[in-house]
């Protein structure tokens, strides 16, 4: 059994300059832990595969397409491939999100 602890996983360099840690990386899917400090956000972007966000902690604002909603912890947000999406932490608390991409992207994310 392989167990990946967030605290023991190194941060992954990313164009958003936020704390992202790659926990699972197979051809069938990728799982990343993302932590956003107050005021941090991703840059709007599109991914070539389906993505879902599971909010572990905090209340981020999540944009999918043209809809932006404040999402509570223990909620899952679906983001289909090739749709603009973004996560914003417009609160005074830490936000932690599990990001799952399926299948693993074969090409890069497109920043807008």
N, C-alpha and C positions, 0 to 999 in steps of 0.2 A: 504494500500500500504506500502510495506517495502522498505526503501531506505538505502543502505549501502554506507557510505562515506569512501573512502580509509583512510583519515586522522583520522577517528574515529574508525577504525578497528585495533585491536592489531596485531602485527607481529606474524607469526606462526613459531614455531621452525622447522627447516628443516636441512637435512644433508649437504646442500650447504652453509649454514651460510650467506644467503642473505636476504634482506627485502622482505618477502612474506606475503601477507594478504589474508585470506580466505573470499571472499565477498559473495559467494553463495555455499550452500552445501546441495544438495538434492540427492536422489537415482539416478535421471536421469542425473545429471551433477554436476560438481564443477567448480567454476570460482575463480581464484586467481589473485591478482595484484602483480606483481613482479617489484622491482626496483633494478637495478644494477648500482653501482657507477663505475666510470672509473677504468678499470683493473679487475673488478669482473667478475666471470663467475659461471655457474653451473658445476657440475661434469657430465661427460657423463653418461647417464642412459637410461633405457627402462621403459616404463609404460605399464601396462596390458590392457589399454584402449586407444582409439583414443584421440589425443590431437590436439588443434590448438592454435597458438600464434598470437595475434593481437598486432602489435607494435604500441604503443600509442605515444611514444616519443623516439627520438634518432635513432641510426643506429647500431643495434647489428649484430654480425655475428651469424648466426643460422646454426647448423649442424643437418641434418636429414639423417640418413643412412650414406652414404659416401660423401654426397654433403654438402659443407659449403658455404654459401652465405651471403654477407652483405645486410641487409634488411632495407628499408626505412620506416619511420613512415607511418601509415595508410595502412599497408600491412598485409595480413593474410597468415600464413604459416601452412600447414597441416602436421601433423606427425602421421602416422598410428601406431596402437598399436604394441608393441614388436619390435620397430625399435629404434636403438640408436639415441638419440637426445641431444642437448646441446645448451645453449645460452651464448655468450661471449660478454662482453663490452670492445672492444679493441679501444675505442675512449676516448676523453677527456671530454665527456658530459654524463649526466645521461641517462640511458635507462629505459623506463617503458614499460611493456608488460602485456597484459591480457592473462592469460593461462586458457583455458577451456578444461576440461576432461569430456568425455561422453562415457558411463555412469560413475557415480562416481566409482572410483576404489574400488574393494572389497579386493584386496591384495596390498602389498607394491610395491613401485618403486624399481627396481633393479639397484643399482649403479654398474658401471663397473670400 
